[in-house]
Amino acid sequence: PLAADSYEQLLDHSEIEQIRALLGSLNDRERMILRARFGLDGPEQSLRDVGERTGLSAERVRQIEQRALGKLRAAADRGERD
């Protein structure tokens, strides 16, 4: 798992801006869940850990994560066509 500093070292500035823009297309809860699950703000967290932090079940966290990833894919696809 890559910490925020580590993933930023692997990407150039334009890629970082693209990721930030894509994350900006999500609502606060979706963004927080993806950041926690993928370790963008520290170590990766399990579905259960995120659920306990947010008061949601692990299954609900998984559903929100999947919906958010779908939104990111759609936004990225739109960006590639522009």
N, C-alpha and C positions, 0 to 999 in steps of 0.2 A: 504494500500500500504506500502511495506517495502522499506526503504531507503537502500542504499548499505551496510552500516554498519549493519543494522538489518538482512538482508538476510545472510550476512556472519556469523553472530552469530549463525544462525540456521543450518549452514552446517559445516561439518568437512573439513579439509584442502584438502583432495582428491576430495571431491565433488566440492569445489570451483575451483580446478585446472581443473576438467572435464568441468565445465561450461565455464571457460576461454578458454579452448581448442576448445570447440564447437563454441563459439563466434568468435574465430580466424579463423574459416572456412568461415566466412561471409565477404563480402566486406565492406568497410568503411561505406557506406551509410546504408546498411542493419543493421550493428552493431549499428550505431548511432540511427536509428529508433527504434530498439528493446530496447535499453538502455533507451530511452526517454519514450516510450510507457509503459514499465514495471517498470519504476521508479528505474532503477539500479544506476543512478547517481543523484538521487534527487526525487522530486515528480513525479508521473505518469503524462504524458501529453496526451492531446486529439489528435485525428487525425488532427484536424484543427490546433491546436497549433504547432504540428510537421511540418505540411504543410507550415504554415506561416514562420517558422524558416528556412525551406529548400527551399522554393519557389516552392513547389509541391502542388497539390490539395490534399484534404483529401482522396479522392478515390485512388489516386496514392500512397499515404503513406500506405493505407490499403493493396493495392496490393503488395507492397514491403514487408510489414510486413508479409503477408501470405506466400509469397515466401520464406522469411528468416526462418520462423517457419518450413516450409517444409524441408528446407535444414538442420535445426537443428535436426529435427526428423530423417531424413535419416542418418545424421552423428552419432546420438546417437544409432540408430539401428545397424549401421556398428560396432560401438564400443562394443555393447553387444555381437555381434557374434565373435569378435576377442578373 
